[in-house]
Amino acid sequence: MSVVWYECKVKYRKTHETGESKVTTETYLLDAVSYTEAEARITEEMKTYTSEEFMITNIKVANLSEVHPFENSDRWFKSKVSLISYDDESGKERKSNLYMLIQANDVKEAYENTEQALQETMGDYSIPAITESPILDVFPYFSDEEESTVTSEVTEEIEETEKSEVVEKTEEVPSE
């Protein structure tokens, strides 16, 4: 099943670095199964961001096929990627467009990160446009499978710690 991304606009009172308090509307992105779930998730996320009252002003399906976060980057860019295919019957090239959300610090880095995200692509493509997105943050949904992977890693760490404690205790017992 493919991921459906929702753009959520939230209006709330934000205190800026200058200490000035202003009402702002910011855009966030999250994946969800439905509009109802998107509204519930953005409400929960915003409760952690602000103690002020907030209002969800808009929720819409985002026209994005992939989202690629990159470390040490603070802005989001929308990359238009044209996949080029060759139609054998007509003998013409066909282009189909898809949009990716790429995290970067500037347009040049966004282009490089888009190239990196597409390096596994077998077909030809071009990147005709990259624009800065108004999206402030992305909240991906973690499936049970991913959570169970994290849980199993924690369980393994606990088991290793317990084993090392047992070994330490047996070493402390005086031999006869």
C-alpha positions in Angstrom: 0.0 0.0 0.0 1.4 3.4 -0.9 1.7 6.2 1.5 -0.7 9.1 1.4 0.8 12.4 2.6 -1.4 15.2 4.0 -0.5 18.8 4.2 -1.9 20.4 7.3 -2.1 24.1 7.9 -2.2 25.1 11.5 -2.8 28.6 12.8 -1.5 29.5 16.3 0.2 32.2 18.3 3.9 31.9 18.1 6.6 33.8 20.1 9.5 34.9 17.8 13.1 35.3 18.8 12.5 39.0 19.5 9.9 38.1 22.1 7.1 39.3 20.0 4.0 37.1 19.9 2.2 36.8 16.5 -0.5 34.7 15.0 1.1 32.6 12.3 -0.1 29.8 9.9 2.4 27.1 9.3 2.3 24.0 7.1 3.2 20.5 8.3 3.2 17.2 6.4 2.2 13.8 7.8 1.1 10.5 6.4 -2.2 9.0 7.4 -4.9 6.7 6.2 -7.7 9.3 6.1 -8.4 13.0 6.7 -9.8 12.0 10.1 -6.5 10.3 11.1 -4.5 13.2 9.7 -6.5 15.7 11.9 -6.0 13.5 15.0 -2.3 13.1 14.3 -1.6 16.8 13.6 -3.6 17.7 16.8 -1.3 15.4 18.9 1.8 16.7 17.2 0.8 20.3 17.8 0.1 19.7 21.5 3.9 18.9 21.9 4.9 22.1 19.9 2.8 24.7 21.6 0.8 25.2 24.8 -1.2 27.9 23.1 -4.6 27.3 21.4 -4.3 26.4 17.7 -6.7 25.9 14.9 -6.3 23.5 11.9 -7.3 25.6 8.9 -6.7 23.2 6.1 -5.9 19.6 5.4 -5.3 18.4 1.9 -3.7 15.4 0.1 -0.2 16.4 -0.9 0.9 15.6 -4.5 4.1 13.8 -3.3 5.3 10.4 -4.2 8.3 10.3 -1.9 9.8 12.2 1.1 13.5 12.1 1.7 14.9 13.6 4.9 18.6 14.3 5.0 20.6 15.0 8.2 22.0 18.5 8.9 19.3 20.1 6.7 16.6 22.5 7.9 14.4 23.3 4.9 12.2 21.3 2.6 12.2 21.5 -1.2 9.7 20.1 -3.7 11.6 18.5 -6.6 9.8 17.9 -9.9 11.2 14.8 -11.5 10.4 13.8 -15.1 10.7 10.1 -15.8 11.5 9.5 -19.4 10.3 6.4 -21.1 10.3 5.3 -24.8 7.1 4.2 -26.4 7.9 1.4 -28.9 4.6 1.7 -30.8 4.7 5.4 -31.6 8.5 5.8 -31.4 8.2 8.8 -29.1 9.6 9.7 -25.8 7.1 10.0 -23.0 7.6 12.0 -19.8 5.7 11.3 -16.6 6.2 13.7 -13.7 6.4 12.9 -10.0 7.1 15.2 -7.1 9.5 14.5 -4.2 10.0 16.3 -1.0 13.7 16.7 -0.3 15.3 18.1 2.8 18.3 20.5 2.2 19.8 23.8 3.2 19.6 25.4 -0.3 18.5 24.7 -3.9 21.9 23.4 -5.0 22.0 20.9 -2.1 18.3 20.0 -2.8 19.4 19.1 -6.4 22.3 17.0 -5.2 20.0 15.3 -2.6 17.4 14.6 -5.3 20.2 13.0 -7.5 21.2 10.9 -4.5 17.6 9.8 -3.9 17.3 8.8 -7.5 20.6 7.0 -7.9 18.9 3.6 -7.7 16.6 4.5 -10.5 17.1 2.4 -13.6 15.4 4.6 -16.2 16.3 8.0 -17.5 15.0 11.1 -15.8 15.4 14.9 -15.6 14.9 17.4 -12.8 13.2 20.4 -14.4 12.2 22.3 -11.2 13.1 22.6 -7.6 11.2 25.0 -5.3 11.3 25.8 -1.6 8.3 24.3 0.1 6.3 26.1 2.9 6.4 22.8 4.9 8.0 23.4 8.2 8.2 19.8 9.5 7.3 16.2 8.5 5.8 13.7 10.8 6.0 10.2 9.3 3.9 7.4 10.7 5.8 4.5 12.2 4.3 1.1 11.4 4.1 -1.7 13.9 6.8 -3.5 12.0 9.2 -0.6 12.5 8.2 -0.3 16.2 8.8 -4.1 16.7 12.2 -3.7 15.1 13.1 -1.0 17.6 11.6 -3.1 20.4 13.6 -6.2 19.4 16.8 -4.1 19.3 16.1 -2.8 22.8 15.3 -6.4 24.0 18.6 -7.6 22.5 20.5 -4.9 24.4 18.7 -5.8 27.6 19.6 -9.5 27.2 23.2 -8.6 26.4 23.4 -6.5 29.6 21.9 -9.2 31.7 24.4 -11.8 30.3 27.3 -9.5 31.1 26.0 -9.0 34.6 25.7 -12.8 35.1 29.3 -13.2 33.9 30.5 -10.4 36.3 28.7 -12.1 39.2 30.2 -15.5 38.5 33.6 -13.9 38.4 33.1 -12.4 41.8 32.1 -15.7 43.4 35.3 -17.1 45.1 36.4 -20.5 43.9 36.9 -23.3 46.3 
